[in-house]
Amino acid sequence: MPRERDPLVGGRVIGDVLDSFTKSINLSVSYDETEVSNGCDLKPSQVVNQPRVGIGGDDLRAFHTLVMVDPDAPSPSDPNLREYLHWLVTDIPGTTGAQFGEFYISYVFLILGVIDKHYCICIRTIIVEF
């Protein structure tokens, strides 16, 4: 049975933006009622408002940092604005959500380009534990 390819590898997030890593906590991201998963596509109209982010874990004393970037802005074929920072939240206690952290960069919705007459925006969420 063929092994499924990780969307983070296929999308060149692993290797281009991040080194390979082992998942240590659960993370949930949703825009209104739309749950986000690795590799899913969202329309610009779906990502206008700040997403709801839930941080897993079992220790309120563990703090996390959320960095939301567009790794290939404005498009994969012309990433001249790569690593565009959309959101930066620090000191998020484990078992809570981004709303309990310190907002250093408020959520920024920005359409950076149009590809084949479709708006293209790609947002990745990464949790790093210090």
Sequence and secondary structure as in RCSB ss.txt:
>XXXX:A:sequence
MPRERDPLVGGRVIGDVLDSFTKSINLSVSYDETEVSNGCDLKPSQVVNQPRVGIGGDDLRAFHTLVMVDPDAPS
PSDPNLREYLHWLVTDIPGTTGAQFGEFYISYVFLILGVIDKHYCICIRTIIVEF
>XXXX:A:secstr
      HHHHTTHHHHTB      S EEEEETTEEE TT    GGGSSS  EEEE  S TT EEEEEEEETT SB
TTB TT SEEEEEEEEEETTSBGGGSEEEE        EETTEE    EEEEEE 
